[in-house]
Amino acid sequence: MNQHLAYVHPQAKIAPNVVIEPFVTVHKNVEIGEGTWVGSNVTIMEGARIGKNCKIFPGAVISAIPQDLKFDGEETTVEIGDNTTIREFVTINRGTKANDKTVVGNNCLLMAYVHVAHDCVVGNNCILANAATLAGHITIQDYAIIGGLSAVHQFVNIGPHVMISGGSLVRKDVPPYTKAARDPLSFVGINSVGLRRRGFSSEKINEIQEIYRIIYLRKLNVTRAVTVIETEMPATPERDEIISFITNSSRGIMKGYSFQEK
């Protein structure tokens, strides 16, 4: 461990082969796993739990207290998985008593200036592009990609394998396997390119496509669309995942795109 010109609290638990560059500050009650690199001028505050082989670039601040006026000093954490890259000036705030923790999974890439607020849960293999901003209590499931300069409303749920275009305002839940774009944010198809890259068969992609045709192209309300899917589509893990996501959505799902003359 290289600690030259860095401050590491004596109670911090740092694996032996962690590299800590000059001018880093590591507070107490911090754990950093083996193989992780911490670039200069990073601040890692109380409650950080950082996994193995992560890369944290200069200027990042991990586990600062929440930007939540209800926060009352409770002991909470930020948990970051293995092999995750956190680029310059990313901020990840620790949880509140609501969930006790903020979580970023394994193999994620958080590009420069990303903000992850209190009590968010970001899954594995996610990409948040430059300056994507998450309010509190957001869930982003595995393999989701959030475009740069996007802003996600608190309590929104973003499904797995989703692709959201840059500059989006995400006010509603975004169902699994979809692409979202335009303003207001709307369904613009399924993420077929991403699904192929991850080994989904053409048959499976066609099945997902047909489910979303029922939801977005038949002009049914959501409750009726779910009933039709359950009636017309055979039960599969993907079908059931989509149905479960929609029926459990507290904010409602994004709308389909309607072509209107300007």
Buried (B, 14 or more C-beta within 10 A) or exposed (E): EBBEEBEBBEEBEBBEEBBBBEBBBBBEBBBBBEBBBBBBBBBBBBBBBBBBBBBBBBBBBBBBBBEBEEBEEEEBBBBBBBBBBBBBBBBBBBBBEBBBBBBBBBBBBBBBBBBBBBBBBBBBBBBBBBBBBBBBBBBBBBBBBBBBBBBBBBBBBBBBBBBBBBEBEBBBBBBBBBBBBEEEBBBBBBBBEBBEEEEBEEEBBEBBBBBBEBBBEEEBEBEEBBBBBEEEBEEEEBBEBBBEBBEEBEBEBBBBBEEEEE
